[in-house]
Amino acid sequence: MISENIKILRRINSLNQKNFAKAIGVSIKRLSNWENGIDIPSLEMIIKIADTFKTSTDFILGRSEYYSVYTKGLKRIEISHLRHFVQDLLARSNPDNE
């Protein structure tokens, strides 16, 4: 679960393994081991990943299926656009909820 969520987080941020690893200060090999479930990051590293990519440790740990969006610095209209965009995506992925 942690391995998959780290991959998701990396892809959400449009980063390859090299750039993601550099952003959090680990080797590509270590990141690859995490993503392939060979090893798991320490608690300190999970916190660092969450802080660096503005998400929650719960998302990384699989305790929440929600990826939170850090909106500090965005204008109200931009936040409103994000909210509508997400609602539209949800409606498209599950037409029974309309």
ABEGO torsion letter per residue (X at the ends): XAAAAAAAAAAAAGBBAAAAAAAAGBBAAAAAAAAAGABBBBAAAAAAAAAAAGBBAAAAAGABABBBBBABGBBAAAAAAAAAAAAAAAAAABAAAX
